Amino acid sequence: MMGSKDARKHQRDLVKTRVIVNDGYPFEGGELYDVSTGGAAVMYPDGATPTSTPLAVGQILFLEFPGLAKMPGRVARTFEGGFATAFDLSILSADR
């Protein structure tokens, strides 16, 4: 059936673990929903959304996987209850 194939560039793995976003601003974090080598989807905690400064497509952010890594990325899309990010390591070199 045409159009039913997932057009994503990287395979996704479902992972459910806590993630911290931008050192806790505009919210502490959420639950990692899925992850690939290219990015991740995050669900807001308890269905909450950041109302004072919502995330915008293209916005730079950092996802921290407690005890593992802190990954730079850009918001790829937002959706009800969360957002998806594309990892972008070039952000690290821009900070130097």
C-alpha positions as CSV (number, residue, x, y, z in Angstrom):
1,M,0.0,0.0,0.0
2,M,1.5,3.3,-1.1
3,G,2.3,5.8,1.6
4,S,2.2,3.3,4.5
5,K,6.0,2.9,4.7
6,D,7.7,5.0,7.5
7,A,9.8,7.6,5.7
8,R,12.0,8.3,8.7
9,K,15.7,8.3,8.0
10,H,16.7,6.3,11.2
11,Q,15.1,3.3,12.9
12,R,13.3,4.3,16.1
13,D,13.5,2.3,19.4
14,L,10.8,2.7,22.0
15,V,12.4,3.8,25.2
16,K,10.6,5.0,28.3
17,T,12.8,6.8,30.7
18,R,13.1,10.3,32.3
19,V,14.8,13.0,30.3
20,I,15.7,16.6,31.4
21,V,15.2,19.4,28.9
22,N,17.4,22.6,28.9
23,D,18.5,22.1,32.4
24,G,14.9,22.2,33.6
25,Y,13.7,25.3,31.6
26,P,10.9,25.8,30.6
27,F,10.0,22.6,32.4
28,E,11.9,19.9,34.3
29,G,11.6,17.4,31.5
30,G,9.5,14.5,30.5
31,E,9.5,10.9,29.4
32,L,11.6,9.8,26.5
33,Y,9.2,8.1,24.1
34,D,11.4,7.0,21.3
35,V,15.0,7.5,20.2
36,S,17.2,6.9,17.1
37,T,20.6,8.0,16.1
38,G,19.1,11.1,14.5
39,G,16.8,12.3,17.3
40,A,14.2,11.6,20.0
41,A,10.6,12.2,20.9
42,V,9.7,13.4,24.4
43,M,6.3,13.4,26.1
44,Y,5.6,16.1,28.6
45,P,5.2,15.0,32.2
46,D,1.6,14.2,33.2
47,G,0.3,15.8,30.0
48,A,1.6,19.3,31.0
49,T,2.9,21.7,28.4
50,P,5.3,24.7,28.9
51,T,2.9,27.6,28.8
52,S,5.3,30.5,29.6
53,T,7.7,29.8,26.8
54,P,6.6,27.0,24.5
55,L,9.1,25.2,22.3
56,A,9.3,26.4,18.7
57,V,10.4,24.4,15.7
58,G,14.1,25.1,15.0
59,Q,14.8,26.0,18.7
60,I,18.1,24.8,20.1
61,L,17.8,22.6,23.2
62,F,19.7,20.1,25.2
63,L,18.3,16.7,26.2
64,E,20.0,15.2,29.3
65,F,19.7,11.5,29.8
66,P,20.6,11.3,33.6
67,G,23.8,9.4,34.2
68,L,24.4,8.9,30.4
69,A,24.7,11.9,28.2
70,K,23.6,15.4,27.3
71,M,22.7,15.8,23.7
72,P,22.3,19.0,21.7
73,G,19.5,19.3,19.2
74,R,16.8,21.3,17.5
75,V,13.1,21.0,17.8
76,A,12.0,19.2,14.7
77,R,8.2,19.3,15.4
78,T,5.8,19.7,18.2
79,F,2.7,17.7,18.8
80,E,0.0,17.4,21.4
81,G,1.6,16.2,24.6
82,G,5.2,16.5,23.5
83,F,7.9,17.3,20.8
84,A,10.5,15.7,18.6
85,T,14.1,16.8,18.4
86,A,16.8,16.2,15.8
87,F,20.2,15.8,17.4
88,D,22.7,18.3,16.1
89,L,26.3,18.0,17.3
90,S,27.4,21.1,15.4
91,I,25.7,23.1,18.2
92,L,28.6,22.1,20.5
93,S,31.2,23.5,18.1
94,A,29.2,26.8,17.7
95,D,29.4,27.3,21.5
96,R,33.2,27.3,21.5
